[in-house]
């Protein structure tokens, strides 16, 4: 059993105005996962005492997290944004006799980070936890630190952090930026939070002010330098796109290390929860989303797969597998769309739509076949047995059950169930009207030739 020693506080109370979106910033997704969920998944590996500070759209965020983590033991706190704004204000109780006291946490160490840092990893956070210093903080060395608080160092010792809006021109030239991750002993927070003031240009309570106060009292402060791509914060759609590209690089690299062949990997979009098992190949411009599982299969170019299981099969090119589909031992060709269907040993070579269906082994679906699964009110199922041949350009009108060893003639509209061994033909008798072309156009085309 893992023994934890650190509480985690995730700051998620901001408005995220630079995102220019109605969606709360921490709920914006990268590679299919909310930024806040990316962080929760990592900090859950290092702590069982997770505190999430909320304000803007607090109830929506709580609902989504409770749905996503139904058995969670998160502690949600609503920041008193009016009276106690700012990063330090987020850690204050905000009510009662001593509203500036630290929120109730379990352990003697506290790891603090923002809810818009989706690329942090538990291994990096563990370095902060393992430190014996009173305060350990993350530092970025940047060519251009604009937008960040500046870290003032003296022989590699952290002296203070100055927020950019309060920084002089001289301080703004400093290249060492605040990475936004802190590990601070609980007694340090309890001591200094109540004496913080909001005497700054933003009229906020800065968590960074604790650094200089602790330094003046000879506390030990360690700065850990890290790569920007790990500590990257997302404040705009530009940042979001950059973070997603970095996350994609990690996902694709991990897949290739595990034996997956990616053709032109930078063109392939793979979301966080996609899983590969066995020897798989994914060709260029493919999109794999949601809880998709690919097992010993080949995904040809320009194919989209969402929340589905593909096993021992070939899919595409230009195929679309929509959610709740399971495809086993099958070949799905170009321009075939499948939705909420189970296919076992099926061939659908091209230009077909299969929805809300169950199709058994040895069955061939011809070009232009569609399952008519929606009557305008409800979705209905199509069930097809083994060794069925469905000719080109057929409409299978659900609810419908086709037995095994059935032939369905091309061009048929099938609305009645078929028994094992049937031949199904449903089309008008062909008639050829001699000379009708010439009558219709009122001309003698034969002479013009």
C-alpha positions as CSV (number, residue, x, y, z in Angstrom):
1,X,0.0,0.0,0.0
2,X,1.3,3.4,-1.0
3,X,2.0,5.8,1.9
4,X,1.4,9.4,1.0
5,X,2.9,12.4,2.8
6,X,1.8,15.4,0.8
7,X,-1.4,17.3,0.3
8,X,-2.1,18.8,-3.2
9,X,-3.9,22.0,-3.9
10,X,-5.0,22.8,-7.5
11,X,-5.8,26.4,-8.2
12,X,-8.8,26.5,-10.5
13,X,-10.7,29.6,-9.5
14,X,-9.6,31.9,-12.4
15,X,-11.9,33.4,-15.0
16,X,-9.7,32.5,-18.0
17,X,-10.8,35.6,-19.9
18,X,-8.0,35.3,-22.4
19,X,-9.5,32.0,-23.6
20,X,-12.4,34.0,-25.0
21,X,-14.7,31.1,-24.4
22,X,-17.8,30.3,-22.3
23,X,-16.1,27.1,-21.3
24,X,-14.2,27.4,-18.0
25,X,-10.5,27.4,-18.8
26,X,-9.7,24.2,-16.8
27,X,-12.3,22.3,-18.7
28,X,-10.8,23.0,-22.1
29,X,-9.5,19.7,-23.5
30,X,-6.1,18.7,-24.9
31,X,-6.1,15.3,-26.7
32,X,-9.6,14.6,-25.5
33,X,-9.1,15.2,-21.8
34,X,-9.9,18.3,-19.7
35,X,-6.8,20.1,-18.6
36,X,-7.9,19.7,-15.0
37,X,-8.4,16.0,-15.4
38,X,-4.9,15.7,-16.9
39,X,-3.5,17.2,-13.7
40,X,-5.8,15.1,-11.4
41,X,-4.7,11.9,-13.0
42,X,-1.0,12.7,-12.3
43,X,-1.4,14.1,-8.7
44,X,-3.6,11.1,-7.8
45,X,-0.4,9.0,-8.1
46,X,1.4,11.0,-5.4
47,X,-1.4,12.0,-3.0
48,X,-4.7,11.0,-1.5
49,X,-5.5,14.5,-0.2
50,X,-6.4,16.5,-3.2
51,X,-8.0,20.0,-2.8
52,X,-9.5,21.8,-5.8
53,X,-10.1,25.6,-5.5
54,X,-13.0,26.8,-7.5
55,X,-14.9,30.0,-8.2
56,X,-15.9,30.6,-11.8
57,X,-18.5,28.0,-13.0
58,X,-17.7,26.0,-9.8
59,X,-20.9,23.8,-9.9
60,X,-20.3,22.9,-13.5
61,X,-16.7,21.9,-12.8
62,X,-17.7,19.9,-9.8
63,X,-20.4,18.1,-11.8
64,X,-18.0,17.1,-14.6
65,X,-15.3,15.9,-12.2
66,X,-17.8,13.9,-10.1
67,X,-19.1,12.3,-13.3
68,X,-15.6,11.5,-14.5
69,X,-14.4,10.3,-11.1
70,X,-17.5,8.8,-9.5
71,X,-15.6,7.4,-6.4
72,X,-13.4,10.5,-5.8
73,X,-12.5,11.9,-2.5
74,X,-11.6,15.4,-3.7
75,X,-12.0,18.4,-1.4
76,X,-13.7,21.3,-3.2
77,X,-13.3,24.8,-1.9
78,X,-15.0,27.9,-3.1
79,X,-12.6,30.9,-3.1
80,X,-14.0,34.1,-1.6
81,X,-13.0,36.0,-4.7
82,X,-14.5,39.3,-3.6
83,X,-12.6,39.6,-0.3
84,X,-9.6,37.4,-0.8
85,X,-8.6,37.3,-4.5
86,X,-5.3,36.0,-5.8
87,X,-3.2,32.9,-5.6
88,X,-2.8,33.2,-1.8
89,X,-6.4,34.1,-1.4
90,X,-7.3,30.7,-2.9
91,X,-5.6,29.0,0.0
92,X,-7.4,31.0,2.6
93,X,-10.6,29.7,4.2
94,X,-12.3,33.0,3.4
95,X,-14.9,32.9,6.2
96,X,-15.2,32.7,10.0
97,X,-13.2,34.4,12.7
98,X,-9.9,33.9,10.9
99,X,-10.7,34.0,7.2
100,X,-7.1,34.2,6.2
101,X,-6.2,30.9,7.8
102,X,-5.1,28.0,5.6
103,X,-7.8,25.6,4.4
104,X,-7.8,22.3,6.2
105,X,-5.2,19.9,4.7
106,X,-4.0,16.5,5.9
107,X,-0.3,16.4,5.5
108,X,2.7,18.5,6.7
109,X,3.7,19.2,3.1
110,X,1.6,20.9,0.5
111,X,2.1,20.8,-3.3
112,X,0.5,23.7,-5.0
113,X,0.0,24.1,-8.8
114,X,-2.4,25.6,-11.2
115,X,-5.3,23.9,-13.0
116,X,-4.0,25.1,-16.4
117,X,-0.8,23.1,-16.4
118,X,-1.9,19.9,-18.3
119,X,1.6,18.6,-19.1
120,X,2.9,18.1,-15.6
121,X,3.9,14.5,-14.7
122,X,3.9,12.7,-11.4
123,X,7.7,12.0,-11.7
124,X,8.5,15.7,-11.9
125,X,6.1,16.5,-9.0
126,X,7.8,13.8,-6.9
127,X,11.1,15.8,-7.2
128,X,9.4,18.6,-5.3
129,X,8.0,16.3,-2.7
130,X,11.3,14.6,-2.1
131,X,13.0,18.0,-1.3
132,X,13.7,18.6,2.4
133,X,13.6,22.4,2.0
134,X,11.0,24.5,3.6
135,X,9.9,25.8,0.2
136,X,10.6,24.2,-3.2
137,X,9.5,26.0,-6.3
138,X,9.8,25.6,-10.1
139,X,11.9,28.0,-12.2
140,X,11.9,28.4,-15.9
141,X,14.8,30.0,-17.7
142,X,13.3,31.7,-20.8
143,X,14.6,33.8,-23.7
144,X,11.6,36.0,-23.2
145,X,9.9,35.7,-19.7
146,X,7.1,38.2,-20.6
147,X,3.8,37.2,-18.9
148,X,5.5,35.5,-16.0
149,X,6.5,36.5,-12.5
150,X,10.3,37.0,-12.2
151,X,12.4,34.9,-9.8
152,X,15.2,37.0,-8.2
153,X,18.2,34.8,-7.5
154,X,21.5,35.4,-5.6
155,X,24.1,32.7,-6.3
156,X,21.3,30.3,-7.3
157,X,19.5,31.1,-4.0
158,X,15.9,32.2,-4.4
159,X,15.4,35.7,-2.9
160,X,11.9,36.6,-4.0
161,X,9.4,36.4,-6.8
162,X,8.0,39.6,-8.3
163,X,4.8,39.5,-10.3
164,X,5.2,41.1,-13.7
165,X,2.7,43.9,-13.2
166,X,4.6,45.0,-10.1
167,X,8.1,44.6,-11.7
168,X,10.4,47.5,-12.5
169,X,12.0,47.6,-16.0
170,X,15.2,46.2,-14.5
171,X,13.3,43.2,-13.0
172,X,11.5,42.6,-16.2
173,X,14.9,41.9,-17.9
174,X,15.3,38.8,-15.7
175,X,15.0,35.6,-17.6
176,X,14.2,33.4,-14.6
177,X,10.4,32.9,-14.5
178,X,8.1,31.5,-11.9
179,X,7.1,28.0,-13.0
180,X,3.9,28.1,-10.9
181,X,4.6,24.9,-8.9
182,X,5.4,25.0,-5.2
183,X,6.0,22.5,-2.4
184,X,5.6,24.4,0.9
185,X,5.6,23.0,4.4
186,X,2.2,23.3,6.1
187,X,3.5,25.3,9.1
188,X,5.1,27.9,6.7
189,X,1.7,28.4,5.0
190,X,-0.1,28.6,8.3
191,X,2.4,31.2,9.6
192,X,2.5,33.6,6.6
193,X,-0.9,33.4,5.0
194,X,-2.7,35.4,7.8
195,X,-0.2,38.3,7.6
196,X,-0.3,38.7,3.8
197,X,-1.6,42.0,2.4
198,X,-3.0,42.9,-1.0
199,X,-0.9,46.1,-1.5
200,X,-0.1,45.7,-5.1
201,X,-1.3,46.8,-8.5
202,X,-3.8,43.9,-8.8
203,X,-5.1,44.3,-5.2
204,X,-4.6,40.5,-4.8
205,X,-3.1,38.3,-2.2
206,X,0.0,36.8,-3.8
207,X,1.3,33.4,-2.9
208,X,4.7,34.5,-4.1
209,X,4.9,37.1,-1.3
210,X,5.5,34.1,1.1
211,X,8.9,33.6,-0.6
212,X,10.4,36.9,0.6
213,X,8.8,36.6,4.0
214,X,10.2,33.1,4.5
215,X,13.6,34.2,3.2
216,X,13.8,37.0,5.7
217,X,13.2,34.4,8.4
218,X,16.1,32.3,7.1
219,X,13.9,29.5,5.7
220,X,15.5,27.2,3.2
221,X,14.2,27.7,-0.3
222,X,15.1,25.6,-3.3
223,X,14.5,26.4,-6.9
224,X,14.2,23.5,-9.3
225,X,14.8,24.4,-12.9
226,X,12.6,22.6,-15.5
227,X,11.8,22.6,-19.1
228,X,9.0,25.0,-20.2
229,X,7.1,22.2,-22.0
230,X,6.6,20.5,-18.6
231,X,5.5,23.7,-16.7
232,X,3.6,25.2,-19.6
233,X,0.5,27.2,-18.5
234,X,-2.5,27.6,-20.8
235,X,-4.0,31.1,-20.9
236,X,-5.1,31.4,-24.5
237,X,-6.2,29.2,-27.5
238,X,-2.7,29.7,-28.8
239,X,-1.3,28.1,-25.6
240,X,-3.9,25.4,-25.8
241,X,-2.8,24.4,-29.3
242,X,0.8,24.4,-28.3
243,X,0.1,22.3,-25.2
244,X,-1.9,19.8,-27.3
245,X,1.0,19.5,-29.8
246,X,3.3,18.7,-27.0
247,X,0.9,16.2,-25.5
248,X,0.5,14.6,-28.9
249,X,4.3,14.2,-29.3
250,X,4.3,12.3,-25.9
251,X,1.4,10.1,-26.8
252,X,2.8,9.2,-30.3
253,X,6.3,8.6,-28.9
254,X,4.9,6.3,-26.2
255,X,2.9,4.3,-28.8
256,X,6.0,3.8,-31.0
257,X,8.1,2.8,-28.0
258,X,5.5,0.1,-27.3
259,X,5.8,-1.2,-30.9
260,X,3.1,0.7,-32.8
261,X,4.0,1.6,-36.3
262,X,2.9,5.2,-37.1
263,X,3.2,6.3,-40.8
264,X,4.1,10.1,-40.8
265,X,3.4,10.3,-37.1
266,X,3.1,14.0,-36.9
267,X,0.0,13.8,-39.1
268,X,-1.8,11.4,-36.7
269,X,-4.1,12.6,-33.9
270,X,-4.3,10.3,-30.9
271,X,-6.2,11.1,-27.7
272,X,-5.0,10.4,-24.2
273,X,-7.3,7.4,-23.5
274,X,-6.6,5.5,-26.8
275,X,-5.0,2.1,-26.1
276,X,-2.9,-0.1,-28.4
277,X,-2.4,-3.8,-27.8
278,X,-0.2,-6.1,-29.8
279,X,1.2,-5.2,-33.2
280,X,-0.7,-2.3,-34.7
281,X,-0.1,0.1,-37.6
282,X,-1.7,3.5,-38.1
283,X,-1.3,5.4,-41.4
284,X,-1.1,9.1,-42.0
285,X,-3.9,11.6,-41.3
286,X,-5.9,9.2,-39.1
287,X,-7.8,10.3,-36.0
288,X,-8.2,8.1,-32.9
289,X,-10.4,9.5,-30.2
290,X,-11.9,8.7,-26.8
291,X,-11.8,5.3,-25.2
292,X,-10.7,3.5,-28.4
293,X,-8.8,0.3,-28.2
294,X,-6.8,-1.0,-31.2
295,X,-5.7,-4.6,-31.0
296,X,-3.4,-6.2,-33.6
297,X,-5.0,-4.1,-36.4
298,X,-4.1,-1.9,-39.3
299,X,-5.7,1.6,-39.6
300,X,-5.3,2.9,-43.1
301,X,-4.9,6.6,-43.9
302,X,-7.6,9.3,-43.3
303,X,-9.6,7.1,-41.0
304,X,-11.5,8.3,-37.9
305,X,-12.3,6.0,-35.0
306,X,-14.2,7.2,-31.9
307,X,-14.8,5.2,-28.6
308,X,-14.6,1.8,-30.3
309,X,-12.8,-1.5,-30.2
310,X,-10.9,-2.7,-33.3
311,X,-9.4,-6.2,-33.1
312,X,-7.6,-8.3,-35.7
313,X,-9.0,-6.0,-38.4
314,X,-8.1,-3.6,-41.2
315,X,-9.9,-0.3,-41.3
316,X,-10.0,2.3,-44.1
317,X,-8.7,4.3,-45.9
318,X,-11.3,7.1,-45.5
319,X,-13.4,5.0,-43.1
320,X,-15.3,6.4,-40.1
321,X,-16.0,4.3,-37.0
322,X,-18.4,6.1,-34.7
323,X,-18.8,5.4,-31.0
324,X,-19.9,2.1,-29.4
325,X,-18.7,-0.1,-32.3
326,X,-16.8,-3.3,-31.8
327,X,-15.1,-4.7,-35.0
328,X,-13.5,-8.2,-34.8
329,X,-11.7,-10.1,-37.6
330,X,-13.2,-7.8,-40.2
331,X,-12.2,-5.7,-43.2
332,X,-13.8,-2.2,-43.4
333,X,-12.9,-0.4,-46.6
334,X,-12.9,3.1,-47.9
335,X,-15.9,5.4,-47.3
336,X,-17.6,3.0,-44.9
337,X,-19.3,4.5,-41.9
338,X,-20.1,2.3,-38.9
339,X,-22.0,3.4,-35.7
340,X,-22.9,1.5,-32.6
341,X,-22.5,-1.9,-34.3
342,X,-20.9,-5.2,-33.5
343,X,-19.2,-6.8,-36.5
344,X,-17.5,-10.2,-36.3
345,X,-15.7,-11.5,-39.4
346,X,-17.4,-9.1,-41.8
347,X,-16.3,-7.6,-45.1
348,X,-17.6,-4.1,-46.0
349,X,-15.3,-3.0,-48.8
350,X,-16.6,0.4,-49.7
351,X,-19.4,3.1,-49.7
352,X,-21.7,1.7,-47.0
353,X,-23.4,2.9,-43.8
354,X,-23.9,0.4,-41.0
355,X,-25.7,1.6,-37.9
356,X,-27.1,0.0,-34.8
357,X,-26.3,-3.5,-36.2
358,X,-25.0,-6.9,-35.3
359,X,-23.5,-8.8,-38.2
360,X,-21.9,-12.2,-37.9
361,X,-19.0,-14.0,-39.6
362,X,-18.6,-14.6,-43.3
363,X,-21.0,-11.8,-44.2
364,X,-20.3,-9.5,-47.1
365,X,-21.8,-6.0,-47.3
366,X,-21.8,-4.7,-50.9
367,X,-21.2,-1.1,-52.1
368,X,-23.9,1.4,-51.4
369,X,-25.6,-0.7,-48.7
370,X,-27.2,1.3,-45.9
371,X,-29.0,0.3,-42.7
372,X,-32.1,2.5,-42.4
373,X,-32.0,2.5,-38.6
374,X,-33.9,5.7,-37.7
375,X,-37.6,6.2,-38.3
376,X,-37.6,9.9,-37.2
377,X,-38.4,9.1,-33.6
378,X,-36.4,6.0,-32.5
379,X,-33.3,4.0,-33.6
380,X,-33.9,0.4,-34.5
381,X,-31.5,-2.6,-34.8
382,X,-30.5,-4.7,-37.8
383,X,-29.3,-8.2,-37.0
384,X,-27.6,-10.2,-39.7
385,X,-26.5,-13.8,-39.3
386,X,-23.5,-15.8,-40.8
387,X,-22.5,-16.1,-44.5
388,X,-25.0,-13.5,-45.7
389,X,-24.3,-11.8,-49.1
390,X,-25.8,-8.3,-49.3
391,X,-25.7,-7.1,-52.9
392,X,-24.8,-3.5,-53.9
393,X,-27.2,-0.6,-53.3
394,X,-29.5,-2.3,-50.8
395,X,-31.5,-0.6,-48.1
396,X,-32.0,-2.7,-45.0
397,X,-35.0,-1.1,-43.2
398,X,-34.8,-1.7,-39.4
399,X,-36.0,-3.3,-37.2
400,X,-34.8,-6.2,-39.3
401,X,-33.5,-9.7,-38.7
402,X,-31.7,-11.6,-41.5
403,X,-30.9,-15.2,-40.8
404,X,-27.7,-17.1,-41.9
405,X,-26.8,-18.2,-45.4
406,X,-29.0,-15.6,-47.1
407,X,-28.6,-13.9,-50.5
408,X,-30.0,-10.4,-50.9
409,X,-30.1,-9.3,-54.5
410,X,-28.6,-5.9,-55.5
411,X,-30.9,-3.0,-55.4
412,X,-33.3,-4.5,-52.9
413,X,-35.2,-2.6,-50.2
414,X,-35.6,-5.1,-47.4
415,X,-38.3,-4.4,-44.8
416,X,-39.3,-8.0,-43.8
417,X,-37.2,-10.5,-41.9
418,X,-35.5,-13.3,-43.8
419,X,-35.1,-16.9,-42.7
420,X,-31.9,-19.1,-43.1
421,X,-31.2,-20.0,-46.7
422,X,-33.6,-17.4,-48.3
423,X,-33.0,-15.4,-51.5
424,X,-34.4,-11.9,-51.0
425,X,-35.4,-9.8,-54.0
426,X,-37.3,-6.6,-53.6
427,X,-37.3,-4.4,-56.8
428,X,-39.6,-3.4,-59.6
429,X,-39.7,-5.6,-62.8
430,X,-37.6,-4.0,-65.5
431,X,-39.3,-2.8,-68.7
432,X,-37.6,-1.7,-71.9
433,X,-39.7,0.7,-74.1
434,X,-38.5,0.5,-77.7
435,X,-37.7,3.8,-79.3
436,X,-38.8,5.9,-76.3
437,X,-35.7,8.1,-76.4
438,X,-36.5,9.5,-79.8
439,X,-40.1,10.1,-78.9
440,X,-39.1,11.9,-75.7
441,X,-36.7,14.3,-77.4
442,X,-38.9,14.6,-80.6
443,X,-35.9,14.1,-82.9
444,X,-34.4,11.5,-85.1
445,X,-31.0,11.1,-83.5
446,X,-30.2,8.1,-85.7
447,X,-30.1,10.4,-88.8
448,X,-27.9,13.0,-87.0
449,X,-25.3,10.4,-86.5
